[in-house]
Amino acid sequence: MTEAPDAKQDGVTDAEQDSATAAEQAPLERPSPLPPASDAVRGEWGRRIEAEYRSAAITQHLTLWLIQMGASPDLIDDGLRIVKDELAHARLSHRVHVLADGGALAPLRRETLGLKGHGDEPLELSVARAGVEIFCLGETVAVPLFKVLREGCTVPAARRALDRILRDEVRHRDFGWTLLRYLLELPCAPAVRQLVERELPAMFARLRRSYMPAGGAQRATISDDDRAWGLMPVARYGEILERAVERDYTPRFAEHRIDARAAWRRSAA
């Protein structure tokens, strides 16, 4: 598996942002000839639209919590920027879905478009739970995942979408680890650390179910046409996740004296 891009290499400059915005607003083009789009292509890009909307809503809710707890203005600004990123990703994904002759999408399940606190626990702990699972875990593995998706993608609209998503995911990943560091500098740090150590195995277990479904290791091939539209075999998702455990999660959590490797082993149970 190739290396994930370095954060500095994928930083967003003003020129890049202007270029990305111009590409998003350009008239919808249908390059000729496009490889045929399968039901798998239409289904995958439809799910990506839904996932980006869900991410925008959840990040908006998390940012509200940051405002309510009086968090760093820099963190709040970063959260609001991520909301805009996710909506831009949804728009780009929708363009691909249309090019693939995708039909109407099912209504979003509104109960999934927000966060829930846990009883009367302090808000800081709810922020830590969401920040670790969504950003430290989800957005961290998203960086190498979208890099691999992009490598075989040749449909121009799909490639533009993946280029933008990959660039933004680097910053989203960094937001998660900055947020964890911030929480571990507050007076509630012992409770935050205890929560992460207790719940990390269950968070990993949920990530396993998403990236390593039963029988997924045997689904190791897809058609060249599907790859051109920005898909990859299910087996690669599991490979990328396993590598992220060693390359990303273990050293990053170790900086905070949290044993991610042990949590990963427990998650297999």
ABEGO torsion letter per residue (X at the ends): XBBBBBAAAABBBAAAAAAAAAAAABBBBBBOBBBBBBAAAAAAAAAAAAAAAAAAAAAAAAAAAAAAAGBBAAAAAAAAAAAAAAAAAAAAAAAAAAAAGBBBBBBBBAAAABBBBBEABBAAAAAAAAAAAAAAAAAAAAAAAAAAAAAABABAAAAAAAAAAAAAAAAAAAAAAAAAAAAAABAAAAAAAAAAAAAAAAAAAAAAAAABBBGAAABABBBAAAAAAGBBBAAAAAAAAAAAAAAAAAAAAAAAGBBAAAAAAAAAX
